[in-house]
Amino acid sequence: MATAAETSASEPEAESKAGPKADGEEDEVKAARTRRKVLSRAVAAATYKTMGPAWDQQEEGVSESDGDEYAMASSAESSPGEYEWEYDEEEEKNQLEIERLEEQLSINVYDYNCHVDLIRLLRLEGELTKVRMARQKMSEIFPLTEELWLEWLHDEISMAQDGLDREHVYDLFEKAVKDYICPNIWLEYGQYSVGGIGQKGGLEKVRSVFERALSSVGLHMTKGLALWEAYREFESAIVEAARLEKVHSLFRRQLAIPLYDMEATFAEYEEWSEDPIPESVIQNYNKALQQLEKYKPYEEALVKK
């Protein structure tokens, strides 16, 4: 009968005989073992948070020696981002702060900074339903800034899955564009509506959004350019013989307005158009260019402030 020492001595020899048993198989075994440990840590962490320190590992079939062995393996192999035994102090701190902010708002619903901090923390904690409600409550009391609206819209867009969700996002855009005159929000609205072009009435919806955007912020000297370009690119992408005139019309309307980088737009129109640019369009363009030079110093002074 082989002794324990003989057995342990023969193991390396057996392994060397097995040779490259397959590094792939060894890797698979290690990967499976790692997955099991990570899963165990996740379950253990969730149980610990639910039941607290009173949870007895032995009730779950874990002996004290197993627990010690696991703790050593965990400390050796865990990496930032993996679940750990210790309760996440940062998360606990955030939860306490959320409760404090909610209580503060129940006392004074007009505390603007309190609303902003609550939304930030709820979003950080991944409380999707709560952060949606917090944003809704704040928007009923205050007009939201461009930054707050864009963050909200991006979150809702990332979660939208079907036609009903898309309609919900459309409704949210409609509320957003009523708070402030924001070219960036209109641009997001136009680009998002393009994604629904395959739905019934989708094409009309896109054009309606872009036309309203141009009416609202198309004259914005520093940011209006992006909207005109987005609308033209959309029309160019779906262009048919009958739609060429629509693109011509957009170029001509844009060139009659004093906007930054007008020269680049004019050059693009010359390159795109197969026909010479009409004299009337050139005259309107030159007038707008003169107006731009007149307004530029004032715009630049505002930017410096």
N, C-alpha and C positions, 0 to 999 in steps of 0.2 A: 504494500500500500504506500503510495507516494506521500511524502510529508508536505507540510505547507510550504516549507522553504524550497523543496524540489519543484513543487508546482509553480511557485512564483518565479523560480529561476528558469523554468521551461517556457514560460509565457513569452518572453521577448524572443526566444529562439523560434517559437511557433509563429510569431508575428513576422519574423524576418524570413521564414520559409514561405509564408503566404505572399511575401514580396509586395509589389504594387497592387494589392488586392483592390486595389482600385481606390485611387484617391477620391474618385467621384462618389463611391459608396460611403467612404469615410466622411466626406463633406456633407452628404445627404443626412447621415446619422447625426453629425454635429448640428446641422441646421434644424433637424427635427427636435433634437434635445433643447436647442436654444428657444425654438418656438414654444415648446411645452413649458419652459421656465418662464418666458415672458407672459404666456397665458396664465400660468399659476400666479405670477405676481399681480396681474390685472385683477384676477378673481379675488385674491387675498386682500388687495388694496381696497376693492369695492366692499368686501365684507367688513373690513376693519372700519371703514368710514360709516357703514350702516350700523354696526353693532358696538363699535367703540372698543376701548382696550379690554373690556370684559370678555371679549370673544376668546373662547378656549380652543386652541389649535387641536387639542386631543379629541374634541368632539367631532372634528372633521377628519379624524384618522391620521393626524400628524403628531408624531411623538416629539418630546423635547429635543432628543438628539437629532431627529430629522430637521427640526426647526433651526437648531444651531448650525447644522450642515448647510441648510438652505441659506441662512443669513450670510455665512461665509462666501458661498457661491454667488449670492446676489451682490455682495459688496465688491467682489472681484470682477464680476462680469457686467454689472449694470453700467449703463451709460446715461448721460443727461437725456431726458425724454422718456426713459423707461420708468414703469411704475416702481415705487419703493414702498417699504413698510411704513415709513413715517408719514404721518398726516401732512398733507401739503400746507405748510404754514401760510404761504402766499395766497393760496386759494381761500383759506379760512379768513385771512385778513380782508380779502376782497368781499367775501360774503358779509362780513360784519359791516364793512363800509357801505355796501349796497343797502343793508337793512337801515343803517343810519340815514342814508340819503332818502330812502323811501319814507321814513318817519318825518324827516325834515320837510319833505314835499307835502305830506299830509297836513302839516302845520301851515306852511306857506307855499302855495302852488305856484307863486309868481317868482320863485327863486330861480333865475335863468341859469346861473352856473351850476346849481344843484341838478337841474335837468341834464345839462351837458355831461357832468361827471357820472351821473347814473347811467346814461346811454353808453358812455365809454366803457364802464366797468361791466355792464351786462353783455356788451358785445365781446369784451375780452374773455368773459367766462362762457361764451357760446350759448347764452340764454336767448335763443332766437325769438321765442314767443314773447318773452318779457321785454326784450329790447324793441320789438315791433310796437308793443303797447306803450312803452315809454316814449318812443318817437311820436306816436299818434297823439298822446296827451300833450306833449310839448308843442306840436304843430297846431293844436287847437287854441293855444294861448299866445304863442309867439310865431312870427315869421322866421323860418329857419334860414341859416346862412347857406351860401352856395356849397361850402364844404360839407355841412351836415346833410344837405339834400343829396349830394352826389354819393356820399358814403351810404346813405339809406337806399338810394336807387341801385347802386352796385350790389348791395347785399340781396335785395329783392330779385334783381335780374339773375344773380347766380343761383337762386333757389327756384326760379320759374321753370315749370316743366311742361305745361300744356296751354291750350288756348285761354282757359279761365285765368290762369296765372298771368298770362300776357295782358289780359284786360285789366287785371289788378295793377300791373306795372304802368299801363297807360294812364289809369286813374291817378296814380301817384305822380306821374310826370305832369299831369294837368294841374295838380295842386302845387307842384314845385314851381312851374313857370308863372304862377300867380303871385308868389311871394316877392320875388325880385326880378329885375331885368338881368338875366344871366345868360350870355351867349353860350357858355360851356354846357349848361343844362339843356338848352335848345339843341345844341349839337348832339348831345347824348340821346336826346329824344328822337331826333331824325335818324340817327344811326341805328337805334334800337328798333324803330318802326320798319326799317329795311328788312330786318329779320322775319317780319310777319308778312312779307310780300306774297307768300304762297297761300295765305288764308283768303277767305272770301272778302273782297273789297280791300285787299292788302295794298295794291298799287295806289288806289285813291287815297288811302290812309297816309302813305308815305308822302305823297305830293301835298296833301293837306297840311301835314306837320311842317314840311319844309317851307311852304308858302307862308304859313303863320309865323314861322321862325324868322323869315326874311322881313316880314312886316314888323315884327317886334324888335329885332336886333340886327337886321341886315345893314343898317346904317352905322353900326358901331365901328368906328374908324380902325381900332386896333384888333378887334376880334371878329368882325363881320366877315372877313375874308374866308375863314375856315368853313363857315356855313355855305357860302356861295360855292366853294370848291366841292364840298360834300354833295350838294344838290346836283351840280353839274356832272360829277363823277357817277352819281346814281343814274341820271338820265342817259349818260353815255353808255353805261353798262347794259341798259335795256334797249338801246337805241334800235330803231327800225327806220326804214326809209321815211315813214311819215313822222318820225320823232326828231329828225335832224333839225327841223325848224325850232323845236323846243330848246335844244342846246344852244342854237344861235341866239335865241331870245334871251336866255340866261346870261350868256357872255355879254350881250349888248346892254342889258339892264345893269349888270355889275360894273361895266366899264364907265357907266354914266355917274357912278357914285365915288366920291373921294375916299379911297381905302388904301391902307398900306400895301406895298408891293404891287401897285397897279401896273407898273411897267412889265412885271413878270406875267401878269394875267393877259395883257395885250399881246405879248410875244407868244404866249401859249395859244391864244385865239388865232393869230396869224398862221401858226404852224398847223393848227387843227383844221381850219377852214380851207376847203378846196377852192373857194372863190375869193376874189379880192374883197377886203373889208370895205363896206360902203362909206362914202365920204361923211355922211351924217353921223355915223358911229364914231369916226375919228374925231370929228368936231366935238362931240359930247365927251369923248375921252380926254381931249386936251383941256376942256373947261374943268372937268373934274380934277385933272392933274394940277391945274393952277390953284384950285380950291384946297387941295391937299397940302400944297406947299405953304399956303396961307395959314392953315390950321395946325400944322405940325408943331411949331414952337409952343403953342398952348398945350397940346397933348403931351409933349415931352416935359414941359414944366410940371404938369400934373403927376406924371410918372415919378419925377425926382422927389416930389413931396411924399 
